[in-house]
Amino acid sequence: MPPDSVLAYAAVLSEELKRASGGLVRAAYLHGSAALGGWLPSSDVDILFIAADEIPAVKLDLVARSLADSRRACPGRGLECSVVSRSAAAAPRSPWPYLLHVVTGPAEPGGSRIIFGADSPGDTDLLMHYAVCRAAGWPVSGPPPEQLIGPVTRQQILAYLAGELAWGLEHAPEAYAVLNGCRALVFLSAGQLVSKVAGGEAALRGGLAPAGLIQRALAQQLGRAPEQQPGTDAAAFVLATAAALNDAANGLGQNGNGR
């Protein structure tokens, strides 16, 4: 179950968006670490909102302002959320269109960043947001997520995870890169979507990666050791994992098992 502080924040925000949109924001689902476990006060609050297809631009602008203004009440590092149309959620596919994306937090100029889908070709990250919502999303409002969100194939998830590992190795701290590799291996071997911390713990139990490397990454993730850039051993593990994911993705047919 998500932390009480996150649930309370998400519930208030969901009601505010319903008012701002005139009832056209129909559902809200917590995903990310708040739903998968391993959420920390330094984590983002990840929410997917689903709106009616016919939501007008003026209502969407009010929704964007409400989301940006919520940064002061956010219990975590910041809010990261997307608003998608009901039809886009029902049949997820490239180019992964969305109506609105809002990120808040200290790293954002002025405290928030607003991107309207009309100004963007799409967001590949929605692929994983949909998959996590279907597997473990917490319904803040609306029906169970699988009633509104269509499936994403296993092949698509494997390819996405491989790309995310390559990005993390180049742009993120060691804990992010290594623990994402661990949870990618959990999905590859067991078909389960888990948090970074749970992925690291599962990799330790299953001997999926060098124990010292995983313990070092977990210590960084949990604030027991300072962050650092990926070491040589971390890079080797992440690259090997990405290669295994790509091999598996390329070996599946077009009708891979969706989740």
VOMARLO-244339 format. One record per residue (C-alpha): chain; x, y, z; residue number from 1; residue in three letters. Coordinates in Angstrom, 2 decimals. Example, Ala and Ser with C-alpha at 12.3 -4.5 7.8 and 13.67 -1.06 7.14 Angstrom:
@chain: A	u: 12.30	v: -4.50	w: 7.80	n: 1	res: ALA
@chain: A	u: 13.67	v: -1.06	w: 7.14	n: 2	res: SER
END
This chain:
@chain: A	u: 0.00	v: 0.00	w: 0.00	n: 1	res: MET
@chain: A	u: 1.34	v: 3.48	w: -0.82	n: 2	res: PRO
@chain: A	u: 2.44	v: 5.68	w: 2.10	n: 3	res: PRO
@chain: A	u: -0.35	v: 7.62	w: 3.81	n: 4	res: ASP
@chain: A	u: 1.22	v: 10.99	w: 2.94	n: 5	res: SER
@chain: A	u: 1.32	v: 10.08	w: -0.76	n: 6	res: VAL
@chain: A	u: -2.25	v: 8.76	w: -0.74	n: 7	res: LEU
@chain: A	u: -3.56	v: 11.91	w: 0.95	n: 8	res: ALA
@chain: A	u: -1.73	v: 14.19	w: -1.49	n: 9	res: TYR
@chain: A	u: -2.90	v: 12.21	w: -4.52	n: 10	res: ALA
@chain: A	u: -6.52	v: 12.15	w: -3.31	n: 11	res: ALA
@chain: A	u: -6.65	v: 15.92	w: -2.80	n: 12	res: VAL
@chain: A	u: -4.97	v: 16.50	w: -6.17	n: 13	res: LEU
@chain: A	u: -7.40	v: 14.16	w: -7.95	n: 14	res: SER
@chain: A	u: -10.38	v: 16.05	w: -6.57	n: 15	res: GLU
@chain: A	u: -8.81	v: 19.39	w: -7.54	n: 16	res: GLU
@chain: A	u: -8.34	v: 18.18	w: -11.12	n: 17	res: LEU
@chain: A	u: -11.93	v: 17.00	w: -11.31	n: 18	res: LYS
@chain: A	u: -13.07	v: 20.49	w: -10.32	n: 19	res: ARG
@chain: A	u: -10.62	v: 22.24	w: -12.64	n: 20	res: ALA
@chain: A	u: -11.65	v: 20.07	w: -15.60	n: 21	res: SER
@chain: A	u: -15.39	v: 20.17	w: -14.95	n: 22	res: GLY
@chain: A	u: -15.39	v: 16.43	w: -14.29	n: 23	res: GLY
@chain: A	u: -13.47	v: 15.55	w: -17.46	n: 24	res: LEU
@chain: A	u: -10.48	v: 14.07	w: -15.58	n: 25	res: VAL
@chain: A	u: -11.99	v: 10.66	w: -14.92	n: 26	res: ARG
@chain: A	u: -9.32	v: 8.57	w: -13.17	n: 27	res: ALA
@chain: A	u: -5.99	v: 8.82	w: -11.32	n: 28	res: ALA
@chain: A	u: -3.50	v: 6.01	w: -10.68	n: 29	res: TYR
@chain: A	u: -0.39	v: 6.07	w: -8.53	n: 30	res: LEU
@chain: A	u: 2.49	v: 4.17	w: -10.10	n: 31	res: HIS
@chain: A	u: 6.26	v: 4.16	w: -9.68	n: 32	res: GLY
@chain: A	u: 7.81	v: 3.48	w: -6.28	n: 33	res: SER
@chain: A	u: 4.70	v: 4.56	w: -4.36	n: 34	res: ALA
@chain: A	u: 2.78	v: 1.67	w: -5.92	n: 35	res: ALA
@chain: A	u: 5.61	v: -0.85	w: -6.35	n: 36	res: LEU
@chain: A	u: 7.19	v: -0.27	w: -2.92	n: 37	res: GLY
@chain: A	u: 10.47	v: 1.34	w: -1.94	n: 38	res: GLY
@chain: A	u: 9.10	v: 4.92	w: -1.89	n: 39	res: TRP
@chain: A	u: 11.27	v: 7.36	w: 0.07	n: 40	res: LEU
@chain: A	u: 10.82	v: 11.07	w: 0.91	n: 41	res: PRO
@chain: A	u: 13.48	v: 11.68	w: -1.74	n: 42	res: SER
@chain: A	u: 11.35	v: 9.89	w: -4.36	n: 43	res: SER
@chain: A	u: 9.01	v: 11.42	w: -6.93	n: 44	res: ASP
@chain: A	u: 5.25	v: 10.97	w: -6.68	n: 45	res: VAL
@chain: A	u: 4.21	v: 9.40	w: -10.00	n: 46	res: ASP
@chain: A	u: 0.57	v: 9.71	w: -11.09	n: 47	res: ILE
@chain: A	u: -1.19	v: 8.89	w: -14.35	n: 48	res: LEU
@chain: A	u: -4.44	v: 10.78	w: -14.96	n: 49	res: PHE
@chain: A	u: -6.97	v: 9.74	w: -17.59	n: 50	res: ILE
@chain: A	u: -9.24	v: 12.38	w: -19.09	n: 51	res: ALA
@chain: A	u: -12.15	v: 12.36	w: -21.49	n: 52	res: ALA
@chain: A	u: -11.20	v: 12.52	w: -25.16	n: 53	res: ASP
@chain: A	u: -13.15	v: 15.75	w: -25.63	n: 54	res: GLU
@chain: A	u: -11.45	v: 17.82	w: -22.89	n: 55	res: ILE
@chain: A	u: -11.06	v: 21.36	w: -24.28	n: 56	res: PRO
@chain: A	u: -7.79	v: 23.29	w: -24.23	n: 57	res: ALA
@chain: A	u: -9.06	v: 25.82	w: -21.70	n: 58	res: VAL
@chain: A	u: -9.85	v: 23.05	w: -19.21	n: 59	res: LYS
@chain: A	u: -6.50	v: 21.39	w: -19.84	n: 60	res: LEU
@chain: A	u: -4.77	v: 24.67	w: -19.08	n: 61	res: ASP
@chain: A	u: -6.58	v: 24.86	w: -15.72	n: 62	res: LEU
@chain: A	u: -5.51	v: 21.28	w: -14.99	n: 63	res: VAL
@chain: A	u: -1.88	v: 22.18	w: -15.79	n: 64	res: ALA
@chain: A	u: -1.98	v: 25.13	w: -13.39	n: 65	res: ARG
@chain: A	u: -3.46	v: 23.00	w: -10.62	n: 66	res: SER
@chain: A	u: -0.75	v: 20.37	w: -11.05	n: 67	res: LEU
@chain: A	u: 2.03	v: 22.97	w: -11.03	n: 68	res: ALA
@chain: A	u: 0.58	v: 24.66	w: -7.93	n: 69	res: ASP
@chain: A	u: 0.47	v: 21.35	w: -6.06	n: 70	res: SER
@chain: A	u: 4.26	v: 21.30	w: -5.73	n: 71	res: ARG
@chain: A	u: 4.10	v: 22.98	w: -2.33	n: 72	res: ARG
@chain: A	u: 2.04	v: 20.14	w: -0.89	n: 73	res: ALA
@chain: A	u: 3.95	v: 17.25	w: -2.49	n: 74	res: CYS
@chain: A	u: 5.35	v: 14.90	w: 0.17	n: 75	res: PRO
@chain: A	u: 8.25	v: 13.72	w: -1.99	n: 76	res: GLY
@chain: A	u: 10.96	v: 15.28	w: -4.12	n: 77	res: ARG
@chain: A	u: 8.32	v: 16.39	w: -6.59	n: 78	res: GLY
@chain: A	u: 5.39	v: 15.36	w: -8.74	n: 79	res: LEU
@chain: A	u: 5.84	v: 13.63	w: -12.08	n: 80	res: GLU
@chain: A	u: 2.58	v: 13.06	w: -13.88	n: 81	res: CYS
@chain: A	u: 0.94	v: 12.65	w: -17.24	n: 82	res: SER
@chain: A	u: -2.62	v: 13.29	w: -18.37	n: 83	res: VAL
@chain: A	u: -3.69	v: 11.05	w: -21.25	n: 84	res: VAL
@chain: A	u: -6.95	v: 10.69	w: -23.13	n: 85	res: SER
@chain: A	u: -9.22	v: 7.75	w: -22.52	n: 86	res: ARG
@chain: A	u: -8.74	v: 6.44	w: -26.05	n: 87	res: SER
@chain: A	u: -4.92	v: 6.68	w: -25.83	n: 88	res: ALA
@chain: A	u: -4.94	v: 4.71	w: -22.57	n: 89	res: ALA
@chain: A	u: -7.32	v: 2.08	w: -23.91	n: 90	res: ALA
@chain: A	u: -5.07	v: 1.23	w: -26.87	n: 91	res: ALA
@chain: A	u: -1.46	v: 2.07	w: -25.94	n: 92	res: PRO
@chain: A	u: 0.78	v: 2.38	w: -28.96	n: 93	res: ARG
@chain: A	u: 3.62	v: 4.39	w: -30.49	n: 94	res: SER
@chain: A	u: 4.14	v: 7.35	w: -30.61	n: 95	res: PRO
@chain: A	u: 2.60	v: 7.22	w: -27.08	n: 96	res: TRP
@chain: A	u: 0.57	v: 10.45	w: -27.26	n: 97	res: PRO
@chain: A	u: -0.45	v: 12.42	w: -24.19	n: 98	res: TYR
@chain: A	u: -2.42	v: 15.54	w: -23.35	n: 99	res: LEU
@chain: A	u: -0.22	v: 17.02	w: -20.65	n: 100	res: LEU
@chain: A	u: 2.96	v: 16.26	w: -18.74	n: 101	res: HIS
@chain: A	u: 3.89	v: 18.13	w: -15.54	n: 102	res: VAL
@chain: A	u: 7.02	v: 17.78	w: -13.44	n: 103	res: VAL
@chain: A	u: 7.62	v: 19.70	w: -10.21	n: 104	res: THR
@chain: A	u: 10.57	v: 19.87	w: -7.87	n: 105	res: GLY
@chain: A	u: 13.68	v: 21.84	w: -6.98	n: 106	res: PRO
@chain: A	u: 15.44	v: 20.88	w: -10.20	n: 107	res: ALA
@chain: A	u: 12.77	v: 22.59	w: -12.32	n: 108	res: GLU
@chain: A	u: 13.13	v: 26.33	w: -13.13	n: 109	res: PRO
@chain: A	u: 10.42	v: 28.10	w: -11.16	n: 110	res: GLY
@chain: A	u: 9.54	v: 24.84	w: -9.45	n: 111	res: GLY
@chain: A	u: 7.59	v: 23.23	w: -12.28	n: 112	res: SER
@chain: A	u: 7.71	v: 22.24	w: -15.95	n: 113	res: ARG
@chain: A	u: 4.59	v: 21.97	w: -18.10	n: 114	res: ILE
@chain: A	u: 4.54	v: 20.29	w: -21.51	n: 115	res: ILE
@chain: A	u: 1.38	v: 20.04	w: -23.59	n: 116	res: PHE
@chain: A	u: 1.02	v: 17.00	w: -25.79	n: 117	res: GLY
@chain: A	u: 0.09	v: 19.17	w: -28.76	n: 118	res: ALA
@chain: A	u: 3.70	v: 20.42	w: -28.70	n: 119	res: ASP
@chain: A	u: 5.27	v: 16.95	w: -28.49	n: 120	res: SER
@chain: A	u: 5.28	v: 13.86	w: -30.71	n: 121	res: PRO
@chain: A	u: 4.76	v: 11.59	w: -27.68	n: 122	res: GLY
@chain: A	u: 6.48	v: 10.13	w: -24.64	n: 123	res: ASP
@chain: A	u: 7.95	v: 6.62	w: -24.75	n: 124	res: THR
@chain: A	u: 7.99	v: 6.53	w: -20.93	n: 125	res: ASP
@chain: A	u: 4.21	v: 6.12	w: -21.06	n: 126	res: LEU
@chain: A	u: 4.82	v: 2.55	w: -22.22	n: 127	res: LEU
@chain: A	u: 6.18	v: 1.69	w: -18.76	n: 128	res: MET
@chain: A	u: 3.67	v: 3.87	w: -16.93	n: 129	res: HIS
@chain: A	u: 0.83	v: 1.92	w: -18.56	n: 130	res: TYR
@chain: A	u: 2.48	v: -1.42	w: -17.79	n: 131	res: ALA
@chain: A	u: 3.09	v: -0.57	w: -14.12	n: 132	res: VAL
@chain: A	u: -0.42	v: 0.84	w: -13.70	n: 133	res: CYS
@chain: A	u: -1.94	v: -2.36	w: -15.05	n: 134	res: ARG
@chain: A	u: 0.31	v: -4.54	w: -12.90	n: 135	res: ALA
@chain: A	u: 0.32	v: -2.62	w: -9.63	n: 136	res: ALA
@chain: A	u: -1.24	v: 0.84	w: -10.04	n: 137	res: GLY
@chain: A	u: -3.13	v: 2.22	w: -7.05	n: 138	res: TRP
@chain: A	u: -6.54	v: 3.65	w: -8.05	n: 139	res: PRO
@chain: A	u: -6.78	v: 7.04	w: -6.37	n: 140	res: VAL
@chain: A	u: -10.00	v: 7.59	w: -8.31	n: 141	res: SER
@chain: A	u: -11.73	v: 5.68	w: -11.07	n: 142	res: GLY
@chain: A	u: -12.11	v: 1.94	w: -11.75	n: 143	res: PRO
@chain: A	u: -9.34	v: -0.67	w: -11.52	n: 144	res: PRO
@chain: A	u: -6.62	v: 0.39	w: -13.98	n: 145	res: PRO
@chain: A	u: -6.97	v: -2.62	w: -16.27	n: 146	res: GLU
@chain: A	u: -10.51	v: -1.46	w: -17.10	n: 147	res: GLN
@chain: A	u: -9.21	v: 1.76	w: -18.69	n: 148	res: LEU
@chain: A	u: -5.63	v: 0.91	w: -19.69	n: 149	res: ILE
@chain: A	u: -4.88	v: -1.56	w: -22.45	n: 150	res: GLY
@chain: A	u: -1.98	v: -4.03	w: -22.39	n: 151	res: PRO
@chain: A	u: 1.60	v: -3.41	w: -23.43	n: 152	res: VAL
@chain: A	u: 3.48	v: -6.39	w: -24.87	n: 153	res: THR
@chain: A	u: 6.36	v: -8.13	w: -23.12	n: 154	res: ARG
@chain: A	u: 8.52	v: -7.45	w: -26.18	n: 155	res: GLN
@chain: A	u: 7.87	v: -3.71	w: -25.89	n: 156	res: GLN
@chain: A	u: 8.70	v: -3.72	w: -22.18	n: 157	res: ILE
@chain: A	u: 11.96	v: -5.61	w: -22.70	n: 158	res: LEU
@chain: A	u: 13.11	v: -3.21	w: -25.41	n: 159	res: ALA
@chain: A	u: 12.16	v: -0.21	w: -23.27	n: 160	res: TYR
@chain: A	u: 14.03	v: -1.55	w: -20.24	n: 161	res: LEU
@chain: A	u: 17.14	v: -2.11	w: -22.35	n: 162	res: ALA
@chain: A	u: 17.03	v: 1.49	w: -23.55	n: 163	res: GLY
@chain: A	u: 16.46	v: 2.77	w: -20.02	n: 164	res: GLU
@chain: A	u: 19.54	v: 0.90	w: -18.83	n: 165	res: LEU
@chain: A	u: 21.69	v: 2.53	w: -21.52	n: 166	res: ALA
@chain: A	u: 20.34	v: 5.96	w: -20.56	n: 167	res: TRP
@chain: A	u: 20.88	v: 5.38	w: -16.85	n: 168	res: GLY
@chain: A	u: 24.46	v: 4.29	w: -17.31	n: 169	res: LEU
@chain: A	u: 25.26	v: 7.52	w: -19.13	n: 170	res: GLU
@chain: A	u: 23.14	v: 10.02	w: -17.17	n: 171	res: HIS
@chain: A	u: 22.28	v: 8.68	w: -13.71	n: 172	res: ALA
@chain: A	u: 24.08	v: 7.72	w: -10.49	n: 173	res: PRO
@chain: A	u: 25.30	v: 4.19	w: -9.91	n: 174	res: GLU
@chain: A	u: 22.37	v: 3.12	w: -7.72	n: 175	res: ALA
@chain: A	u: 19.86	v: 4.06	w: -10.42	n: 176	res: TYR
@chain: A	u: 21.74	v: 2.20	w: -13.14	n: 177	res: ALA
@chain: A	u: 22.48	v: -0.95	w: -11.13	n: 178	res: VAL
@chain: A	u: 19.11	v: -1.33	w: -9.41	n: 179	res: LEU
@chain: A	u: 17.26	v: -0.71	w: -12.67	n: 180	res: ASN
@chain: A	u: 19.38	v: -3.52	w: -14.09	n: 181	res: GLY
@chain: A	u: 18.33	v: -5.75	w: -11.21	n: 182	res: CYS
@chain: A	u: 14.63	v: -5.10	w: -11.65	n: 183	res: ARG
@chain: A	u: 14.98	v: -5.57	w: -15.39	n: 184	res: ALA
@chain: A	u: 16.40	v: -9.03	w: -14.73	n: 185	res: LEU
@chain: A	u: 13.46	v: -9.77	w: -12.43	n: 186	res: VAL
@chain: A	u: 11.09	v: -8.91	w: -15.26	n: 187	res: PHE
@chain: A	u: 13.14	v: -10.93	w: -17.75	n: 188	res: LEU
@chain: A	u: 13.19	v: -14.03	w: -15.55	n: 189	res: SER
@chain: A	u: 9.83	v: -13.83	w: -13.73	n: 190	res: ALA
@chain: A	u: 7.69	v: -11.35	w: -15.66	n: 191	res: GLY
@chain: A	u: 7.28	v: -9.17	w: -12.56	n: 192	res: GLN
@chain: A	u: 7.50	v: -5.38	w: -12.41	n: 193	res: LEU
@chain: A	u: 9.08	v: -4.35	w: -9.12	n: 194	res: VAL
@chain: A	u: 10.71	v: -1.31	w: -7.53	n: 195	res: SER
@chain: A	u: 14.44	v: -0.64	w: -7.70	n: 196	res: LYS
@chain: A	u: 14.92	v: -1.67	w: -4.07	n: 197	res: VAL
@chain: A	u: 12.85	v: -4.84	w: -4.49	n: 198	res: ALA
@chain: A	u: 14.76	v: -5.62	w: -7.66	n: 199	res: GLY
@chain: A	u: 18.08	v: -5.30	w: -5.88	n: 200	res: GLY
@chain: A	u: 16.92	v: -7.50	w: -3.02	n: 201	res: GLU
@chain: A	u: 15.59	v: -10.14	w: -5.44	n: 202	res: ALA
@chain: A	u: 18.85	v: -10.09	w: -7.38	n: 203	res: ALA
@chain: A	u: 20.75	v: -10.65	w: -4.15	n: 204	res: LEU
@chain: A	u: 18.58	v: -13.61	w: -3.20	n: 205	res: ARG
@chain: A	u: 18.78	v: -15.12	w: -6.68	n: 206	res: GLY
@chain: A	u: 22.45	v: -14.43	w: -7.30	n: 207	res: GLY
@chain: A	u: 21.62	v: -12.48	w: -10.44	n: 208	res: LEU
@chain: A	u: 24.54	v: -10.07	w: -10.05	n: 209	res: ALA
@chain: A	u: 27.68	v: -9.65	w: -7.91	n: 210	res: PRO
@chain: A	u: 26.56	v: -9.33	w: -4.29	n: 211	res: ALA
@chain: A	u: 29.03	v: -6.56	w: -3.46	n: 212	res: GLY
@chain: A	u: 27.82	v: -4.43	w: -6.37	n: 213	res: LEU
@chain: A	u: 24.16	v: -4.78	w: -5.41	n: 214	res: ILE
@chain: A	u: 24.85	v: -4.08	w: -1.73	n: 215	res: GLN
@chain: A	u: 26.76	v: -0.95	w: -2.71	n: 216	res: ARG
@chain: A	u: 23.90	v: 0.24	w: -4.92	n: 217	res: ALA
@chain: A	u: 21.28	v: -0.46	w: -2.25	n: 218	res: LEU
@chain: A	u: 23.28	v: 1.49	w: 0.32	n: 219	res: ALA
@chain: A	u: 23.37	v: 4.48	w: -2.02	n: 220	res: GLN
@chain: A	u: 19.67	v: 4.20	w: -2.86	n: 221	res: GLN
@chain: A	u: 18.67	v: 4.05	w: 0.81	n: 222	res: LEU
@chain: A	u: 20.88	v: 6.97	w: 1.81	n: 223	res: GLY
@chain: A	u: 23.40	v: 4.89	w: 3.76	n: 224	res: ARG
@chain: A	u: 26.23	v: 5.79	w: 1.38	n: 225	res: ALA
@chain: A	u: 26.88	v: 8.80	w: -0.87	n: 226	res: PRO
@chain: A	u: 25.87	v: 8.67	w: -4.52	n: 227	res: GLU
@chain: A	u: 28.62	v: 7.98	w: -7.04	n: 228	res: GLN
@chain: A	u: 29.03	v: 7.55	w: -10.76	n: 229	res: GLN
@chain: A	u: 28.84	v: 3.98	w: -12.07	n: 230	res: PRO
@chain: A	u: 32.07	v: 2.07	w: -11.53	n: 231	res: GLY
@chain: A	u: 33.63	v: -0.34	w: -13.99	n: 232	res: THR
@chain: A	u: 31.86	v: -3.31	w: -12.42	n: 233	res: ASP
@chain: A	u: 28.52	v: -1.48	w: -12.53	n: 234	res: ALA
@chain: A	u: 28.97	v: -0.60	w: -16.20	n: 235	res: ALA
@chain: A	u: 29.83	v: -4.19	w: -17.11	n: 236	res: ALA
@chain: A	u: 26.74	v: -5.51	w: -15.28	n: 237	res: PHE
@chain: A	u: 24.38	v: -2.95	w: -16.81	n: 238	res: VAL
@chain: A	u: 25.68	v: -3.44	w: -20.35	n: 239	res: LEU
@chain: A	u: 25.42	v: -7.22	w: -20.07	n: 240	res: ALA
@chain: A	u: 21.88	v: -6.92	w: -18.74	n: 241	res: THR
@chain: A	u: 20.87	v: -4.57	w: -21.57	n: 242	res: ALA
@chain: A	u: 22.27	v: -7.03	w: -24.10	n: 243	res: ALA
@chain: A	u: 20.27	v: -9.88	w: -22.54	n: 244	res: ALA
@chain: A	u: 17.09	v: -7.80	w: -22.67	n: 245	res: LEU
@chain: A	u: 17.64	v: -6.86	w: -26.30	n: 246	res: ASN
@chain: A	u: 18.31	v: -10.49	w: -27.21	n: 247	res: ASP
@chain: A	u: 15.07	v: -11.55	w: -25.52	n: 248	res: ALA
@chain: A	u: 13.09	v: -8.74	w: -27.15	n: 249	res: ALA
@chain: A	u: 14.40	v: -9.61	w: -30.59	n: 250	res: ASN
@chain: A	u: 13.63	v: -13.27	w: -30.06	n: 251	res: GLY
@chain: A	u: 9.92	v: -12.69	w: -29.35	n: 252	res: LEU
@chain: A	u: 7.20	v: -12.53	w: -31.99	n: 253	res: GLY
@chain: A	u: 4.91	v: -9.58	w: -32.57	n: 254	res: GLN
@chain: A	u: 2.32	v: -11.06	w: -30.22	n: 255	res: ASN
@chain: A	u: 4.50	v: -11.16	w: -27.10	n: 256	res: GLY
@chain: A	u: 2.74	v: -11.76	w: -23.80	n: 257	res: ASN
@chain: A	u: 1.46	v: -8.37	w: -22.62	n: 258	res: GLY
@chain: A	u: 1.24	v: -7.19	w: -19.05	n: 259	res: ARG
END
